[in-house]
Amino acid sequence: MLNIKMLKPYYVKEDNRFIRIVLAYQYFSLFIDDELYQFIPMESREIIIDRKSKRVHNVFDIFVFQRGKRIVYISVADLLKLPEFLTHLHSITSPYEAEIIEEVKESEDQIDSIVSYLEKQNLRRLIDKAIDCSDKKTFVELTQTWNDMYSQENPL
């Protein structure tokens, strides 16, 4: 039987693509068959989470745990099967996910602003084209559309 006793990050490092939970000796321990094993950073020492998909990236990495002279190798995939491991990961990464949500909202606002600007410029070009072609019907339709969309803003 495998249970998490403690899982705390030594530190958390983030970039645009990943959140990296770096582990150290006394910050991660497991009960394996009711015996306490301490994490030792021999092979892998971090959990890498993809910021967009929110999935663990390094599922095939192996963590090493030691109790006296006994050593146990456990894959990240095996740890992910434990609900309490997932709970610990979520509590560690949740502050960083909140930052991601804010960044996405800001990006969406910027995109909306750019799209609105481009739509307005396109409508102006179409109105100019209707004037150049002396197409009164299209001119009236486009200026009506302009008035409907931008009546509260500055005129042409």
N, C-alpha and C positions, 0 to 999 in steps of 0.2 A: 504494500500500500504506500502510496506517495502523497505527501501533504506538504504544503508550503508553511514553513514556520515564519520566515521573514523574507521580504523582497523589497529592498530599498535601493534606489540608484546611487552609485558613487557620484555620478553627475549625469546630466542630460544634455546632449549636444544636438542642435538642430540646424538644418539647412533648408533650402527650398523644397527638396524632394523627400528627405527623411528626418525622422526623430530617432536619435540613437540613445538608448538607455545603456550607459556604461556601468558594469557591475564590478565590485571588488570583494575581497576576501570576506570580511565580516558583515557584509550587507545582504547576503543571500544564503539562506539555509533551508534544508528540507528534512522532513522526517521520512525515512525509508524503512518500512517495517518497524516502526516505533523507535528507530535509532536516529539521532541527529547527525546530519552530514552538512559540512560547510562547503560552500562554493570555493573553488580555487581557479584562478584565471590561467589555466594551462593552454587550452585550445581556443575556445571562443570566450569573449568577455563582454559582448554587447548584444542587445536586442535591437534590431533595426526595423522600424515601422514606416511604411510608405505613407506619406501624409495624405495623398489623394484617395487611395483605396482603403486606408486605415487597416491594412493587413501587415502581418509580420513578414518581412522580406527574407530573413535568414533562417527559415524553418529547418534547414538541414544542418545547421551548425550544432556542435556538440558542446555541452557544458560538463565540467568535471566537478565532482563532489567528493569530499574526503572525510573519513572518520578514522582517526588513527592511521593505520597502514592500509586500510581498505579504501579503494577508489572505485567510484561508480560514474559511468558515462551516460548522460541523458541528453537526447536531442531536444531542440526547441520544439519540434513537432509534438513530442511526447508531453512536454510541459503545457503546450497549448490545449491539450485535452482536459486539463484540470480547470474547472470553473473558477477556483480561487486564484489561480495564476492569471487568468483573464481579468478578474476583478482588480488585482494588484496593478496589472498593466494599464487598465483603464484609469485608475486613480492617478497613476504617474503621468499619463499622457494627456489627460483632460485639460489642464491649463494650456497646453500647447495647441490643442485642437480648437480652443476658443479663439486663439490668435489667428488660426487658419480661417475660421469663419468670418472674422472681421476683415481679413485681407481679401477674401472672396467677395464680400459685400462691397468693399471699396472698388474692387476691379469691375464688378457688375455695374456700379454707379458710373464709373468712367466710361465703360462700354456704352451704356445707355445714352450718356451725354454725347459721345462721338457719333453714335447712330442718329440721334436727333439732329445734330449739326449737319451731317451728310444728307439726311432727308430734306432738310430745309434748303441746303445748297442745290440739291437736285431739283426741287420744286421751282426754285428761282430760275434755273437754267431752262426748264421746260416752259415757264412763262415767257422768258426771253425768246425762246425758239418760236413760240406761238406768235409773238409780236413780229419777229423777223419774217415769218411765213404768212403774215396777215390772216391768221386762222382765228377769227373772232370767237367761234364756238369753243375751241380748246382753251383760248385765253380766258373766257368767262368761267369755264369749269375749273380751271386751275386757280384763278384768283379767288373763286368761291371756296375751294379747298384750302387755300392759304388763309382766308379769313376764318374758316371754321377751326383750323388747327392753331393759328398763331394770333388770334384777335386780341389777346391780352398782352402780347409782346409788342416790340417796336415794329413799325411798318417796314415795307421793303427798303 
